Amino acid sequence: MVLTRDRKSFLTSNWADFIIVIVFLALLLLLKTFSLSPGFARFLKIPKPAPLGNIYIVVCQIYIAASLFLKITYLNRVVANIRLSPPWIVILTFVSIIALGTLLLSLPKSTAPGKETTFLNALFTATSATCVTGLTVVDTGSHFSLMGQIIILCLVQIGGLGLMTFTSFFALILGREFGIKDRVLLRDIFDYTSPGMVTRLILSILGITFLIETIGAFLLYIQFLPQIGDSSFCLYSAIFHSISAFCNAGFSLYQDSFTKYEAHLGINLTMASLIIMGGLGFTVLINLLHWRPSRFKRKGKSLTVQSKLVLIVTSLLIGIGALFLLIGERDGVLKDLPLERRLLGAFFQSITARTAGFNTLNIANLTNFSAFLLIILMFIGASPGSTGGGVKTSTFAILLLTINSMARGKSRVEIFKRTIPQIVIYQALCVAILALGWISISTLLLSLTENAPFINILFEEFSAFGTVGLSRGITPHLTSVGKIVIILTMLVGRIGPLTLALAIGGRKVSEPYKYPEEKIMIG
């Protein structure tokens, strides 16, 4: 500010930094009062005033953290100037978050007293949180301290929405404008049509996220309170599980996940609603907010083909999954439960199996039929542009529609009086084949390194790829090589096999000519 010529415009563009500096200086001036005043200590209900040095360190830490946070909002501009394709940017941002999360979880204060976190376990947990998977090699609630749990929660929130979404949102809040490069980059990352509408999309995504998570936390709080009793832990637990559920992460503060709430209708429905909304995809949620029935068409937009497809496939998967679980566990874990609890358990597990990872049933005791059913649901996963993983519901639908068109002798794939572009069909085939290829190789490696039944190994691999987080009990017992394989699988599952292939394959190649066609026998 001293060196600049136009101080007014400088302060206008850096007002947030200016406020932080002023607050920091004010706190330094008041340090003596804070540390020595008995009246202030009584006001805060502190038995004795804190030492001056401790308060000084805390004030400095807050200042450094706030200053770094403001600098992060410039990340988009830095990334836009780097000559990397959007797939590589997505991969590098996830890898960067995982690296930072690993370092933070390796800190002694991130671990509960008497516990120790190895580097590999910290890396595994950071990857699981950033990729919103939920697989854990140590118990989240007892192994990590409050600081460690908050770090995990931040990784879940950032990983669920994406680092670029967060930095863009706070840059907008702080009044920092996007250039053409920034908008084009964000358009490519979000797979959106218009660069000019990207800022509105970002604000809508964050607004919807925080609104749903706040409502979810409130509903969970009023239902947890009679069960837990401690209002402060109850509030913390409600916030933690609301974010974890909406981000389809599956992390829980309870060692047995939600098995103790297996018969609680309200908690089951609240968690299920959060999971479904997080798994639909933000473009579908935004479309639903603006949608009106046909007789009110002038006042709102109609549902897009993707929204219709996602809603139909999601509903069918939940219904069919619940029905088959009831059949598969009629003599299993649901055998001794009354009808209403059997229906609730099957319904909740059918929803969480696709990406969320919470469980009210004992997954290790499921029959092979039910375990393989969950494997299929985990492979399909959530919807595009959501917080979940898997090959996605729309990919699964496109593959089924393609088979249906071929069986009926059609050369085009059509749905809802619309024709699906050929490139979309190619992408769906690539995603499915690459996903099955990665899972096959990883499962082969795990079969060599892990001493466990094959169904448990296969279940673990599909759970990691689908970023689900369900396990049949082998996660804490994985070997070092097994943990590395699962770490890579979680990363590939969250980024997407097609994104990874596009990043490795490079830029699109122009095709100025076409060779003559010749048929090849199939089948």
BAPATOR-561894 format. One record per residue (C-alpha): residue number from 1; residue in three letters; x, y, z negated. Coordinates in steps of 0.001 Angstrom, whole numbers, padded with zeros to 6 digits. Example, Ala and Ser with C-alpha at 12.3 -4.5 7.8 and 13.67 -1.06 7.14 Angstrom:
<rs>
R   nr  rest        X        Y        Z
R    1   ala   012300  -004500  -007800
R    2   ser   013670  -001060  -007140
</rs>
This chain:
<rs>
R   nr  rest        X        Y        Z
R    1   met   000000   000000   000000
R    2   val   002894   002335  -000759
R    3   leu   004599   001669   002563
R    4   thr   001516   001874   004782
R    5   arg   000440   005128   006410
R    6   asp  -003312   004604   006343
R    7   arg  -003902   003545   002722
R    8   lys  -007691   003683   003016
R    9   ser  -007906   001137   005856
R   10   phe  -005254  -000990   004136
R   11   leu  -007344  -001165   000947
R   12   thr  -010489  -001872   002975
R   13   ser  -008921  -004893   004676
R   14   asn  -007191  -006155   001496
R   15   trp  -009769  -005296  -001155
R   16   ala  -009812  -008834  -002605
R   17   asp  -006023  -008826  -003149
R   18   phe  -006286  -005347  -004684
R   19   ile  -008928  -006506  -007192
R   20   ile  -006801  -009511  -008213
R   21   val  -003760  -007289  -008813
R   22   ile  -005818  -004801  -010893
R   23   val  -007326  -007602  -012987
R   24   phe  -003886  -009150  -013484
R   25   leu  -002392  -005849  -014670
R   26   ala  -005363  -005228  -016979
R   27   leu  -004963  -008682  -018533
R   28   leu  -001255  -008072  -019094
R   29   leu  -002075  -004824  -020935
R   30   leu  -004626  -006620  -023113
R   31   leu  -002437  -009631  -023897
R   32   lys  -001487  -008360  -027322
R   33   thr  -005139  -007783  -028258
R   34   phe  -006174  -011212  -026970
R   35   ser  -003443  -013049  -028832
R   36   leu  -003407  -011187  -032179
R   37   ser  -006954  -009918  -032779
R   38   pro  -008773  -012081  -035393
R   39   gly  -012090  -010533  -034325
R   40   phe  -011625  -011679  -030740
R   41   ala  -010679  -015150  -031950
R   42   arg  -013869  -015324  -034037
R   43   phe  -015913  -014177  -031031
R   44   leu  -014553  -017089  -028982
R   45   lys  -014998  -019428  -031990
R   46   ile  -011252  -020184  -032026
R   47   pro  -009845  -021230  -035444
R   48   lys  -006700  -019132  -034917
R   49   pro  -005532  -016773  -032161
R   50   ala  -003586  -018359  -029310
R   51   pro   000156  -017567  -029053
R   52   leu   001062  -014664  -026807
R   53   gly   003270  -016832  -024566
R   54   asn   000515  -019365  -023860
R   55   ile  -001952  -016689  -022787
R   56   tyr   000691  -015021  -020612
R   57   ile   001350  -018334  -018807
R   58   val  -002376  -018933  -018229
R   59   val  -002873  -015390  -016870
R   60   cys   000078  -015834  -014484
R   61   gln  -001218  -019213  -013330
R   62   ile  -004666  -017752  -012586
R   63   tyr  -003066  -014876  -010661
R   64   ile  -000872  -017213  -008586
R   65   ala  -003775  -019573  -007825
R   66   ala  -006080  -016695  -006813
R   67   ser  -003402  -015123  -004604
R   68   leu  -002655  -018419  -002862
R   69   phe  -006372  -019011  -002345
R   70   leu  -006685  -015690  -000516
R   71   lys  -003740  -016577   001705
R   72   ile  -005363  -019897   002651
R   73   thr  -008116  -017954   004434
R   74   tyr  -005495  -016981   007032
R   75   leu  -004983  -020666   007858
R   76   asn  -007361  -020609   010843
R   77   arg  -005366  -017841   012498
R   78   val  -002098  -019723   011960
R   79   val  -003530  -022995   013264
R   80   ala  -005079  -021255   016290
R   81   asn  -001627  -020018   017315
R   82   ile  -000162  -023530   017160
R   83   arg  -000360  -025308   020493
R   84   leu  -002078  -028457   019293
R   85   ser  -005223  -030133   020538
R   86   pro  -008280  -030154   018197
R   87   pro  -007904  -033901   017424
R   88   trp  -004339  -033332   016205
R   89   ile  -005464  -030350   014119
R   90   val  -008147  -032492   012453
R   91   ile  -005601  -035230   011688
R   92   leu  -002981  -032819   010338
R   93   thr  -005461  -030992   008090
R   94   phe  -006583  -034289   006530
R   95   val  -002986  -035443   006082
R   96   ser  -002076  -032088   004491
R   97   ile  -004975  -032264   002021
R   98   ile  -004042  -035853   001113
R   99   ala  -000394  -034858   000562
R  100   leu  -001365  -031955  -001696
R  101   gly  -003877  -034114  -003563
R  102   thr  -001240  -036812  -004119
R  103   leu   001163  -034300  -005653
R  104   leu  -001543  -032851  -007916
R  105   leu  -002733  -036275  -009091
R  106   ser   000883  -037256  -009818
R  107   leu   001170  -034453  -012391
R  108   pro   001237  -035722  -016006
R  109   lys  -001693  -033453  -016955
R  110   ser  -003878  -035116  -014310
R  111   thr  -003722  -038397  -016210
R  112   ala  -005408  -039230  -019508
R  113   pro  -003149  -039604  -022599
R  114   gly  -001397  -042968  -022662
R  115   lys  -001968  -043571  -018938
R  116   glu   000452  -043346  -016022
R  117   thr  -000269  -042832  -012315
R  118   thr   002238  -044254  -009852
R  119   phe   002883  -042440  -006587
R  120   leu   001135  -045151  -004544
R  121   asn  -001943  -045068  -006807
R  122   ala  -002019  -041259  -006579
R  123   leu  -001772  -041499  -002777
R  124   phe  -004515  -044136  -002669
R  125   thr  -006845  -042059  -004867
R  126   ala  -006144  -038824  -002964
R  127   thr  -006809  -040565   000368
R  128   ser  -009985  -042182  -000957
R  129   ala  -011253  -038818  -002259
R  130   thr  -010306  -036782   000827
R  131   cys  -011778  -039412   003150
R  132   val  -014884  -039529   000867
R  133   thr  -014537  -043294   000491
R  134   gly  -014729  -044043  -003223
R  135   leu  -012469  -047100  -003394
R  136   thr  -010439  -046863  -006598
R  137   val  -007416  -048746  -007897
R  138   val  -007911  -047179  -011363
R  139   asp  -011073  -046148  -013200
R  140   thr  -011804  -042474  -012462
R  141   gly  -013571  -041733  -015747
R  142   ser  -011001  -043220  -018138
R  143   his  -007676  -043080  -016263
R  144   phe  -007729  -039437  -015159
R  145   ser  -007980  -036402  -017419
R  146   leu  -010523  -033641  -016893
R  147   met  -007991  -031862  -014686
R  148   gly  -007450  -035011  -012615
R  149   gln  -011189  -035555  -012217
R  150   ile  -011694  -031945  -011066
R  151   ile  -008867  -032374  -008533
R  152   ile  -010616  -035499  -007213
R  153   leu  -013919  -033617  -007032
R  154   cys  -012288  -030751  -005077
R  155   leu  -010728  -033262  -002669
R  156   val  -014142  -034880  -002197
R  157   gln  -015814  -031534  -001457
R  158   ile  -013087  -030347   000931
R  159   gly  -012791  -033762   002591
R  160   gly  -016544  -034054   003039
R  161   leu  -016929  -030691   004761
R  162   gly  -013460  -030224   006257
R  163   leu  -010685  -027787   005358
R  164   met  -011350  -025574   008390
R  165   thr  -014993  -025180   007324
R  166   phe  -013940  -023961   003882
R  167   thr  -011241  -021587   005061
R  168   ser  -013558  -020159   007720
R  169   phe  -016351  -019657   005201
R  170   phe  -014216  -017773   002684
R  171   ala  -012593  -015756   005447
R  172   leu  -016083  -014632   006481
R  173   ile  -017029  -013847   002873
R  174   leu  -013896  -011703   002499
R  175   gly  -014757  -009810   005681
R  176   arg  -011934  -011162   007841
R  177   glu  -012882  -011303   011507
R  178   phe  -012369  -014241   013857
R  179   gly  -010505  -013758   017095
R  180   ile  -011256  -015512   020381
R  181   lys  -008684  -018238   019653
R  182   asp  -010193  -018849   016207
R  183   arg  -013704  -019209   017633
R  184   val  -012657  -021515   020478
R  185   leu  -010686  -023715   018070
R  186   leu  -013603  -023996   015657
R  187   arg  -015996  -024678   018545
R  188   asp  -013838  -027610   019680
R  189   ile  -013468  -028990   016135
R  190   phe  -017205  -028755   015371
R  191   asp  -018087  -029933   018914
R  192   tyr  -020401  -026941   019285
R  193   thr  -021472  -025411   022585
R  194   ser  -021137  -021672   021974
R  195   pro  -018079  -020029   020322
R  196   gly  -020245  -017047   019377
R  197   met  -022538  -019226   017234
R  198   val  -019721  -020902   015288
R  199   thr  -019747  -018348   012446
R  200   arg  -023478  -018841   011938
R  201   leu  -022964  -022618   011946
R  202   ile  -020260  -022380   009262
R  203   leu  -022432  -020193   007023
R  204   ser  -025360  -022574   007521
R  205   ile  -023235  -025653   006652
R  206   leu  -021884  -024153   003425
R  207   gly  -025247  -022649   002474
R  208   ile  -027078  -025963   002958
R  209   thr  -024349  -027863   001110
R  210   phe  -024284  -025681  -001997
R  211   leu  -028084  -025427  -002118
R  212   ile  -028624  -029199  -001927
R  213   glu  -025814  -029943  -004381
R  214   thr  -027147  -027364  -006862
R  215   ile  -030681  -028771  -006716
R  216   gly  -029280  -032308  -007013
R  217   ala  -027145  -031351  -010034
R  218   phe  -030164  -029762  -011761
R  219   leu  -032366  -032826  -011184
R  220   leu  -029640  -035183  -012390
R  221   tyr  -028982  -033006  -015458
R  222   ile  -032569  -033124  -016719
R  223   gln  -032604  -036914  -016199
R  224   phe  -029135  -037593  -017665
R  225   leu  -029749  -035488  -020795
R  226   pro  -032064  -037923  -022627
R  227   gln  -029682  -040780  -021764
R  228   ile  -026338  -039055  -022573
R  229   gly  -027253  -036523  -025270
R  230   asp  -024116  -034361  -024951
R  231   ser  -025311  -031362  -022903
R  232   ser  -021827  -030219  -021764
R  233   phe  -020758  -033665  -020518
R  234   cys  -024238  -034156  -019087
R  235   leu  -023905  -030971  -017010
R  236   tyr  -020409  -031949  -015852
R  237   ser  -021586  -035450  -014953
R  238   ala  -024567  -034068  -013024
R  239   ile  -022384  -031709  -010984
R  240   phe  -019755  -034397  -010342
R  241   his  -022230  -037017  -009141
R  242   ser  -024316  -034548  -007122
R  243   ile  -021257  -033489  -005093
R  244   ser  -020024  -037082  -004834
R  245   ala  -023440  -038294  -003623
R  246   phe  -024018  -035533  -001042
R  247   cys  -020481  -035993   000293
R  248   asn  -021142  -039758   000427
R  249   ala  -017973  -040280  -001608
R  250   gly  -019026  -042914  -004141
R  251   phe  -016742  -041659  -006938
R  252   ser  -018324  -042083  -010347
R  253   leu  -017342  -041223  -013908
R  254   tyr  -018913  -044507  -015036
R  255   gln  -016879  -047693  -014767
R  256   asp  -019896  -049728  -013620
R  257   ser  -021115  -047003  -011210
R  258   phe  -024918  -046690  -011626
R  259   thr  -025771  -050226  -012728
R  260   lys  -027000  -048939  -016113
R  261   tyr  -029531  -046735  -014271
R  262   glu  -030725  -049627  -012108
R  263   ala  -034296  -049303  -013443
R  264   his  -034419  -045466  -013597
R  265   leu  -036696  -044379  -010734
R  266   gly  -035882  -040659  -010914
R  267   ile  -032086  -041034  -010857
R  268   asn  -032272  -043611  -008054
R  269   leu  -034463  -041383  -005880
R  270   thr  -032372  -038256  -006579
R  271   met  -029104  -039988  -005695
R  272   ala  -030681  -041653  -002644
R  273   ser  -032010  -038300  -001373
R  274   leu  -028593  -036650  -001756
R  275   ile  -026907  -039526   000076
R  276   ile  -029420  -039505   002950
R  277   met  -029200  -035726   003444
R  278   gly  -025406  -035832   003379
R  279   gly  -025388  -038677   005901
R  280   leu  -027810  -037171   008447
R  281   gly  -025330  -034605   009759
R  282   phe  -025380  -030822   009494
R  283   thr  -026648  -030242   013028
R  284   val  -029649  -032478   012260
R  285   leu  -030296  -030710   008932
R  286   ile  -030133  -027282   010616
R  287   asn  -032431  -028523   013396
R  288   leu  -034915  -029814   010790
R  289   leu  -034903  -026455   008988
R  290   his  -035895  -024666   012205
R  291   trp  -038285  -027366   013404
R  292   arg  -042039  -026905   013527
R  293   pro  -044718  -029342   014781
R  294   ser  -045839  -028940   018401
R  295   arg  -048844  -026786   017514
R  296   phe  -046462  -024295   015859
R  297   lys  -043867  -024478   018614
R  298   arg  -043780  -020722   019095
R  299   lys  -042618  -020230   015519
R  300   gly  -039773  -022726   015596
R  301   lys  -037609  -025086   017634
R  302   ser  -038398  -028646   018657
R  303   leu  -036304  -031585   017505
R  304   thr  -033298  -032393   019692
R  305   val  -032731  -035868   021124
R  306   gln  -029876  -036406   018658
R  307   ser  -032078  -035450   015687
R  308   lys  -034826  -037833   016789
R  309   leu  -032352  -040642   017400
R  310   val  -030576  -040135   014070
R  311   leu  -033811  -039990   012064
R  312   ile  -035262  -043102   013717
R  313   val  -032082  -045206   013402
R  314   thr  -031502  -044072   009794
R  315   ser  -035068  -044999   008792
R  316   leu  -034866  -048388   010508
R  317   leu  -031504  -049242   008935
R  318   ile  -032733  -048337   005442
R  319   gly  -035943  -050349   005848
R  320   ile  -034381  -053402   007507
R  321   gly  -031429  -053368   005100
R  322   ala  -033720  -053298   002051
R  323   leu  -035907  -056092   003442
R  324   phe  -032946  -058362   004193
R  325   leu  -031432  -057689   000764
R  326   leu  -034694  -058797  -000837
R  327   ile  -034562  -061994   001230
R  328   gly  -030849  -062624   000650
R  329   glu  -030979  -062050  -003112
R  330   arg  -034313  -063705  -003902
R  331   asp  -032344  -066389  -005762
R  332   gly  -029366  -064138  -006520
R  333   val  -028870  -060875  -008454
R  334   leu  -032541  -059873  -007951
R  335   lys  -033946  -063208  -009103
R  336   asp  -034828  -062340  -012716
R  337   leu  -035958  -058740  -012078
R  338   pro  -039603  -057640  -011850
R  339   leu  -040938  -056746  -008383
R  340   glu  -040646  -052940  -008746
R  341   arg  -037010  -053186  -009892
R  342   arg  -036198  -055580  -007048
R  343   leu  -037663  -053142  -004527
R  344   leu  -035809  -050202  -006075
R  345   gly  -032494  -052073  -006215
R  346   ala  -032710  -053271  -002601
R  347   phe  -033778  -049802  -001395
R  348   phe  -030936  -048003  -003212
R  349   gln  -028272  -050512  -002131
R  350   ser  -029424  -050380   001481
R  351   ile  -028912  -046596   001473
R  352   thr  -025552  -046545  -000329
R  353   ala  -024103  -049381   001759
R  354   arg  -023934  -047233   004876
R  355   thr  -021469  -044664   003485
R  356   ala  -022020  -043686  -000151
R  357   gly  -020535  -046524  -002206
R  358   phe  -022596  -046244  -005401
R  359   asn  -024144  -049449  -006652
R  360   thr  -026874  -050507  -009038
R  361   leu  -026405  -054199  -008180
R  362   asn  -023313  -056279  -008945
R  363   ile  -021621  -056379  -005515
R  364   ala  -019211  -059168  -006510
R  365   asn  -022156  -061491  -007253
R  366   leu  -023995  -060940  -003956
R  367   thr  -024523  -063940  -001688
R  368   asn  -022516  -064255   001529
R  369   phe  -025674  -063387   003471
R  370   ser  -026089  -060080   001620
R  371   ala  -022363  -059318   001721
R  372   phe  -022289  -059745   005513
R  373   leu  -025448  -057629   005812
R  374   leu  -023701  -054824   003909
R  375   ile  -020678  -055234   006198
R  376   ile  -022915  -054549   009222
R  377   leu  -024449  -051495   007527
R  378   met  -021003  -050209   006500
R  379   phe  -019732  -050585   010073
R  380   ile  -022623  -048527   011494
R  381   gly  -022273  -045871   008794
R  382   ala  -023750  -042374   008757
R  383   ser  -024449  -039881   011556
R  384   pro  -022108  -037590   013541
R  385   gly  -021155  -034298   011904
R  386   ser  -022016  -035643   008451
R  387   thr  -020005  -036327   005322
R  388   gly  -020075  -040077   006005
R  389   gly  -018024  -042500   008073
R  390   gly  -018533  -045592   010215
R  391   val  -019012  -045706   013986
R  392   lys  -022132  -043549   013430
R  393   thr  -025842  -044188   013951
R  394   ser  -025963  -042439   017331
R  395   thr  -023110  -044634   018645
R  396   phe  -025000  -047738   017542
R  397   ala  -028191  -046420   019187
R  398   ile  -026412  -045606   022472
R  399   leu  -024973  -049119   022637
R  400   leu  -028421  -050671   022087
R  401   leu  -029995  -048339   024672
R  402   thr  -027267  -049250   027188
R  403   ile  -027926  -052975   026673
R  404   asn  -031666  -052346   027050
R  405   ser  -031141  -050406   030302
R  406   met  -028924  -053153   031725
R  407   ala  -031447  -055848   030752
R  408   arg  -034196  -053909   032553
R  409   gly  -032068  -053426   035659
R  410   lys  -031664  -049658   035244
R  411   ser  -028507  -047799   036236
R  412   arg  -029148  -044936   033806
R  413   val  -029643  -044778   030035
R  414   glu  -032766  -042794   029131
R  415   ile  -034441  -041854   025854
R  416   phe  -037214  -039375   025014
R  417   lys  -037475  -038375   028711
R  418   arg  -033793  -037437   028778
R  419   thr  -030840  -039091   030549
R  420   ile  -027740  -039821   028470
R  421   pro  -024539  -038607   030252
R  422   gln  -022173  -041338   031413
R  423   ile  -019287  -039902   029385
R  424   val  -021302  -040359   026163
R  425   ile  -021759  -044059   026950
R  426   tyr  -018012  -044427   027574
R  427   gln  -017273  -042699   024261
R  428   ala  -019666  -044992   022382
R  429   leu  -018020  -048079   023888
R  430   cys  -014537  -046752   023078
R  431   val  -015467  -045979   019465
R  432   ala  -016945  -049450   018884
R  433   ile  -014084  -051333   020575
R  434   leu  -011324  -049281   018923
R  435   ala  -013012  -049626   015531
R  436   leu  -013321  -053410   015846
R  437   gly  -009726  -053588   017096
R  438   trp  -008369  -051650   014114
R  439   ile  -010458  -053661   011638
R  440   ser  -009352  -056973   013200
R  441   ile  -005628  -056126   012975
R  442   ser  -005951  -054707   009439
R  443   thr  -007942  -057716   008221
R  444   leu  -005296  -060011   009707
R  445   leu  -002586  -058167   007747
R  446   leu  -004620  -058215   004525
R  447   ser  -005163  -061969   004931
R  448   leu  -001383  -062378   004758
R  449   thr  -000779  -060082   001782
R  450   glu  -003831  -060591  -000447
R  451   asn  -004771  -063628  -002502
R  452   ala  -008557  -063395  -002291
R  453   pro  -011463  -065092  -000479
R  454   phe  -011746  -064020   003168
R  455   ile  -015252  -062569   002741
R  456   asn  -013911  -060260  -000002
R  457   ile  -011000  -059128   002197
R  458   leu  -013308  -058524   005169
R  459   phe  -015739  -056648   002922
R  460   glu  -012930  -054448   001576
R  461   glu  -011670  -053584   005063
R  462   phe  -015111  -052660   006409
R  463   ser  -015778  -050636   003262
R  464   ala  -012543  -048694   003787
R  465   phe  -013199  -048092   007489
R  466   gly  -016798  -047019   006873
R  467   thr  -015577  -044753   004012
R  468   val  -018134  -046507   001817
R  469   gly  -016319  -047433  -001372
R  470   leu  -018136  -050654  -002250
R  471   ser  -015890  -053522  -003309
R  472   arg  -016171  -057121  -004429
R  473   gly  -013539  -056501  -007083
R  474   ile  -010234  -056830  -005228
R  475   thr  -009303  -053099  -004959
R  476   pro  -007423  -052843  -008312
R  477   his  -005533  -056066  -007480
R  478   leu  -004296  -055061  -004014
R  479   thr  -000589  -055481  -003321
R  480   ser   001512  -052472  -002302
R  481   val   001260  -053467   001365
R  482   gly  -002486  -054019   000973
R  483   lys  -002924  -050537  -000503
R  484   ile  -001046  -048982   002423
R  485   val  -003239  -050867   004927
R  486   ile  -006399  -049687   003159
R  487   ile  -005054  -046103   002959
R  488   leu  -004496  -046036   006731
R  489   thr  -007909  -047620   007339
R  490   met  -009667  -044992   005204
R  491   leu  -007904  -042216   007126
R  492   val  -008768  -043717   010524
R  493   gly  -012356  -044330   009413
R  494   arg  -012821  -040708   008293
R  495   ile  -011104  -039114   011282
R  496   gly  -012693  -041514   013738
R  497   pro  -010946  -043984   016061
R  498   leu  -011846  -041951   019171
R  499   thr  -010369  -038764   017684
R  500   leu  -007194  -040671   016855
R  501   ala  -007035  -042127   020363
R  502   leu  -007563  -038696   021958
R  503   ala  -004814  -037219   019775
R  504   ile  -002359  -039930   020820
R  505   gly  -003485  -039958   024446
R  506   gly  -002984  -036227   024965
R  507   arg  -004874  -033794   027171
R  508   lys  -007562  -034665   029701
R  509   val  -006225  -035435   033167
R  510   ser  -007858  -033874   036234
R  511   glu  -009088  -036334   038873
R  512   pro  -008852  -034705   042317
R  513   tyr  -009554  -037957   044175
R  514   lys  -011458  -041237   043776
R  515   tyr  -010466  -044740   044921
R  516   pro  -012937  -047021   046762
R  517   glu  -015173  -049130   044511
R  518   glu  -014850  -052912   044207
R  519   lys  -016969  -055172   042004
R  520   ile  -015523  -057419   039284
R  521   met  -017380  -060415   037833
R  522   ile  -018558  -059898   034235
R  523   gly  -019772  -062608   031865
</rs>
